């Protein structure tokens, strides 16, 4: 089984940055961001590694390392873009840099990643497969990100569709770059459970952001996440303060301290978090059922079932 260390992925990224960014300030900043991000758990490149080991017939360590680095550069650019738009991650190093710098760096990461697809040491069939699917999936993720940004989600189904695009497309990208040129039926299965994972990851992220609502802008920006949609659709006078805030023009800054405390307490203790955990379990069951239906060994099924998002 091929495995890649985080240091190997970091070293590969460093080499590509040095080769591609000849402006010293741009290079230094891009490397600083990688040092920060790539020292955290690299869950997406782990997805790539798992799928590579399960679905590839021919294994090449250098190919795997390069694919994982491509995945992490794409994800890093997406993280920077998300933080720029949400403006609620002050601890991340790019939050202290001008927007103009960050745009150059995240675009550079994307161009480097897409360019390196053409140089990977793999078969022409696999390269063709990559080029067919990588661009549509990145565009799907952008569409999902923008739907989230404009915040016009009304129903839970619209929320699930948005998260499938925003998060599921990037998970599917990581999985497919690892799996390579699989047969159509396997492709559909990977697509299905990747989107389930995307929904699960987004629900967890939404609940986590509520727990740190003081430092996040979800409530301030009136983001219609799953827990908020729960309150907006349930008919209960206990949640009138939530509905009034989200459905009216009164801004977060205009709330009195007493109104803000009432709003936060109602959101945290009104049952939405429990509801989100139930929905998460439903999608986790869908994910497990999909894995069980794959025509692979039990050993490989267990690898997939133990995926962390």
C-alpha positions in Angstrom: 0.0 0.0 0.0 1.4 3.4 -1.1 1.5 6.1 1.6 2.8 9.6 1.4 4.0 11.7 4.4 2.9 15.3 4.8 6.5 16.4 4.5 6.7 14.7 1.1 3.6 16.6 -0.1 5.0 19.9 1.4 8.4 19.4 -0.3 6.7 18.7 -3.7 4.6 21.9 -3.2 7.8 23.9 -2.3 9.5 22.8 -5.4 6.6 23.7 -7.7 6.3 27.2 -6.0 10.0 27.9 -6.4 9.9 26.9 -10.1 6.7 28.9 -10.8 6.9 32.0 -8.6 10.1 33.9 -9.5 8.9 37.1 -7.7 10.6 36.7 -4.3 7.8 38.2 -2.2 5.2 36.2 -4.0 7.2 33.0 -3.6 7.9 33.6 0.1 4.3 34.4 0.9 3.0 31.3 -1.0 5.5 29.1 0.9 4.4 30.6 4.2 0.8 29.7 3.5 1.7 26.2 2.6 3.8 25.8 5.7 0.7 26.9 7.7 -1.9 24.8 5.9 0.1 21.6 5.1 1.1 21.1 8.7 -2.5 20.5 9.6 -4.2 17.2 8.9 -4.4 16.8 5.1 -7.7 15.0 4.9 -8.3 15.6 1.2 -5.0 14.1 0.0 -5.7 11.2 2.3 -8.9 10.6 0.3 -6.8 10.6 -2.8 -4.3 8.1 -1.3 -7.1 5.7 -0.2 -8.8 5.8 -3.6 -5.4 5.4 -5.4 -4.6 2.3 -3.4 -8.1 0.7 -3.9 -8.9 1.4 -7.5 -5.5 1.7 -9.3 -4.0 -1.4 -10.9 -0.6 0.2 -11.4 1.0 2.1 -8.5 3.7 4.7 -8.7 4.8 6.6 -5.5 5.9 9.7 -7.3 2.7 9.9 -9.2 0.7 9.6 -6.0 2.7 12.3 -4.3 2.2 14.7 -7.2 -1.6 14.0 -7.4 -1.9 14.6 -3.6 0.0 17.9 -3.9 -2.3 19.0 -6.8 -5.3 18.2 -4.6 -4.0 20.1 -1.6 -3.1 23.2 -3.7 -6.6 23.3 -5.2 -8.0 22.9 -1.7 -5.7 25.6 -0.3 -6.8 28.0 -3.0 -10.5 27.2 -2.2 -9.8 27.8 1.6 -8.2 31.2 0.9 -11.1 32.2 -1.3 -13.7 31.0 1.3 -12.0 33.0 4.1 -11.7 36.1 1.9 -15.5 35.9 1.3 -16.5 35.0 4.8 -14.0 37.3 6.5 -14.0 35.4 9.7 -10.7 33.6 10.0 -8.3 36.1 11.5 -5.8 33.5 12.6 -5.0 32.3 9.1 -1.9 34.1 7.7 -3.7 35.2 4.5 -6.2 37.1 6.6 -3.5 39.6 7.3 -2.5 40.2 3.7 -4.1 42.5 1.1 -6.7 41.0 -1.2 -4.6 41.8 -4.2 -1.7 39.6 -2.8 -4.1 36.7 -2.0 -5.7 36.8 -5.4 -2.3 36.4 -7.1 -1.4 33.5 -4.8 -4.6 31.5 -5.0 -4.7 31.9 -8.8 -1.1 30.9 -8.9 -1.9 27.7 -6.9 -4.7 26.8 -9.3 -2.6 27.4 -12.4 0.3 25.4 -10.9 -2.0 22.5 -10.0 -3.7 22.4 -13.4 -0.4 22.7 -15.2 1.1 19.8 -13.3 -1.8 17.5 -14.3 -0.1 17.4 -17.8 3.3 16.3 -16.4 2.2 13.5 -14.1 3.9 10.2 -14.8 0.8 8.1 -15.7 -0.9 6.6 -18.7 -2.5 8.8 -21.4 -5.9 7.3 -20.5 -5.6 8.5 -16.9 -4.5 12.0 -18.0 -7.4 12.2 -20.4 -9.7 11.1 -17.6 -8.3 13.9 -15.3 -8.7 16.5 -18.0 -12.3 15.5 -18.7 -13.5 15.8 -15.1 -11.2 18.2 -13.2 -12.5 21.4 -14.8 -16.2 20.7 -14.5 -15.8 19.7 -10.8 -13.9 22.9 -10.1 -16.7 24.9 -11.8 -19.3 23.0 -9.8 -17.5 23.9 -6.6 -17.4 27.6 -7.6 -21.1 27.5 -8.4 -21.8 26.0 -5.0 -19.6 28.5 -3.3 -21.4 31.4 -5.0 -24.8 30.0 -4.1 -23.6 29.9 -0.5 -22.2 33.5 -0.8 -25.4 35.1 -2.1 -27.3 33.3 0.7 -30.6 32.7 -1.2 -31.1 29.2 0.0 -34.8 28.8 1.0 -35.4 25.0 1.4 -33.4 22.2 2.9 -33.2 20.5 -0.5 -31.6 23.7 -1.9 -29.2 23.6 1.0 -28.3 19.9 0.2 -27.9 20.7 -3.5 -25.6 23.7 -2.6 -23.4 21.6 -0.2 -23.2 18.8 -2.8 -21.7 21.3 -5.2 -19.6 23.4 -2.8 -18.1 20.5 -0.7 -19.1 17.4 -2.5 -17.5 18.4 -5.8 -14.1 19.0 -4.1 -14.3 15.7 -2.3 -15.2 14.0 -5.6 -12.2 15.7 -7.3 -9.9 14.3 -4.6 -11.4 10.9 -4.8 -11.3 10.7 -8.7 -7.8 12.0 -9.0 -6.8 9.1 -6.7 -9.1 6.4 -8.3 -8.2 7.3 -11.9 -10.0 6.0 -15.0 -12.6 3.8 -13.3 -15.6 2.2 -15.1 -18.8 4.1 -15.4 -20.7 2.2 -12.7 -17.8 2.7 -10.2 -17.6 6.3 -11.1 -21.3 6.8 -10.3 -20.8 5.1 -6.9 -17.8 7.3 -6.1 -19.8 10.4 -7.2 -22.8 9.4 -5.0 -20.9 8.8 -1.8 -18.6 11.8 -2.4 -21.6 14.1 -2.4 -22.9 12.4 0.8 -19.5 13.1 2.4 -19.8 16.7 1.2 -23.2 17.2 2.9 -21.9 15.6 6.1 -18.8 17.8 6.2 -20.9 21.0 5.6 -23.4 20.1 8.3 -20.5 19.5 10.8 -19.0 22.8 9.7 -22.3 24.7 10.2 -22.8 23.3 13.7 -19.2 24.0 14.6 -19.5 27.6 13.4 -22.6 28.0 15.6 -20.6 26.9 18.6 -18.1 29.6 17.9 -20.6 32.2 16.7 -18.8 35.1 18.4 -15.8 34.6 16.1 -17.7 33.6 13.0 -19.9 35.7 10.7 -22.6 33.2 9.9 -25.1 34.8 12.3 -23.9 38.4 11.6 -24.4 37.8 7.8 -27.7 35.9 8.3 -26.4 32.8 6.6 -29.1 30.3 6.1 -27.3 27.2 7.2 -29.1 24.0 8.0 -29.7 24.8 11.7 -31.1 28.2 10.8 -33.4 26.7 8.1 -34.7 24.3 10.8 -35.9 27.3 12.8 -37.2 29.2 9.9 -39.5 26.4 8.8 -40.7 25.0 12.1 -43.9 26.6 13.4 -43.2 27.4 17.0 -43.6 30.8 18.7 -40.4 30.0 20.7 -38.4 30.8 17.6 -40.0 34.1 16.8 -36.9 36.1 17.7 -34.9 34.0 15.1 -37.5 34.5 12.4 -37.7 38.2 13.0 -34.0 38.6 12.8 -33.5 36.6 9.6 -36.6 37.8 7.8 -36.4 41.5 8.6 -33.9 44.2 7.7 -32.6 44.8 11.2 -28.8 44.2 11.1 -26.7 42.4 13.6 -25.1 45.7 14.8 -28.6 47.1 15.5 -29.5 44.4 18.0 -29.5 45.4 21.7 -27.4 43.2 24.0 -30.5 41.6 25.4 -31.8 40.8 22.0 -28.5 39.4 20.9 -28.3 37.1 24.0 -31.9 36.0 23.5 -31.2 35.2 19.8 -28.0 33.3 20.5 -29.5 31.3 23.4 -32.5 30.4 21.2 -30.3 29.3 18.3 -28.0 27.2 20.5 -30.7 25.6 22.7 -33.7 25.3 20.4 -33.1 21.8 19.1 -31.4 22.6 15.8 -28.1 21.1 16.7 -29.8 17.8 17.7 -31.7 18.0 14.4 -28.5 18.5 12.4 -26.9 15.5 14.1 -29.9 13.4 13.1 -29.6 14.6 9.5 -25.9 13.8 9.6 -26.6 10.3 10.7 -29.1 9.8 7.8 -26.4 10.9 5.3 -23.9 8.7 7.0 -26.2 5.8 6.6 -26.6 6.6 2.9 -22.8 6.8 2.6 -22.3 3.4 4.3 -25.0 1.8 2.1 -23.3 3.1 -1.0 -19.9 1.8 0.1 -21.5 -1.6 0.8 -22.8 -1.9 -2.7 -19.4 -1.4 -4.3 -17.8 -4.5 -6.0 -14.6 -4.4 -3.9 -13.1 -6.4 -1.1 -14.2 -6.0 2.5 -10.8 -4.7 3.3 -11.1 -1.9 0.8 -14.7 -1.2 1.9 -13.4 -0.7 5.5 -10.8 1.8 4.2 -13.6 3.8 2.7 -15.9 3.5 5.7 -13.2 4.9 8.0 -12.8 8.0 5.9 -12.7 11.2 8.0 -14.1 14.5 6.8 
